[in-house]
């Protein structure tokens, strides 16, 4: 168990570092920095103290903490997939609008 905990801690620390770098490069706002920093710190706490999720798993009627992690992971993946789809559709419509605008401008010339 200690090996997996160490891997989890290293991943969380690397993610905190990357989040800070993205903030320094102005890719993240302060709000995003705080959100992701909190999320990675929470991940690190769960990696160090896996028994801390037992009350949640007991309340939800799950047999193992890994079940809870997998459910959360699926929810996050589906949410991100939907969000990416919506952004792609918005960009597609904007691109189509720009192409039409340019085509009509060229037609007038």
N, C-alpha and C positions, 0 to 999 in steps of 0.2 A: 504494500500500500504506500509506503514512503516514496518509492520510485515514481509512482503516478502523481503523488502530491508534489514532488519536486518538479516534474514536467509541467504540471498545472501552474505552479508558481512562476517558473521561467516564462511560460507563454503569457501569463498575466503581466509580468514585468515588461516583457517585450512589447506587448500591446499598449501599456501605459506610456512607454517610451515613444512608440510610433504615434500615438495620439498627441503627445506633447509636440513632436516634430511637425505634425500636420497643423497644429495650432500656431506654432512659430512661423510656419510658411503661409499663414493666413488662409489655410484651407478649411479650418474649423473656427467657429465663433467661440466665445467664452462659454456660452450656454452648452454647445456641443462638447467642448472640452470637459466641463463639469459632468455632463451626462455620461460620456464614455469613461471618464476617470472613475466615477462612482460604479459603473457597471463592471469595470475590470477589477476594482478593489473588492467588490462583492464576489466576483469569480475567485479571487485569491483567498478570501475568507472561507468560501465553500471548499476550496482545494485544501486548505490547511485544516479546517474543522468540518469534515464531511457529515459528522453527526448533527450538525446544526440544522440540517434540512429534515431531520426525522419528524419533528412536530408537523411540518407541512405535509409530508408524505402520509403520516398517520391520519391527519385530518381529511385528506383527499382519498384515503383508502387504497393507497398504492403500496405495493409490497416492497419496492426498493427505491432508493433515491435516484438511481439511474433511470427509472421509469419517468420520474418527474423531469429530469434533465432532457430526456428524449421528447416528451410532450412539449416542453417549452421550446426545444429546438425546432420541432415541426411547425409550431405556431409562428415562430420568428421567420422560418424559411418561407412559409406560405404568405406571410405578410409582406416580406421583402419581394417575393416574386410578383405579387399583385401590385405593389408600389412601383416596381421597375416596369411592369406592363403599362401602367397608367402614364408614367413618364415617357415611355417609348411612343405611346399613342399621341401624347401632346407634342412631342418633337416631330413626329410624322406629319401631323396636321400643320405645324408651323413651317416645316420644310415645303410641304405642298403649297401653302399660301405664298411663300417666297418665290417658288418656281413659277406659279401662275402670274404673280406680280411682274417678275422679270420678263416672262414671255409676252405679256400684254404690253409692257414698255417697249420691248424690241419690235413688236408688231406695229406700234404707232410710228416708229422711226422708219 
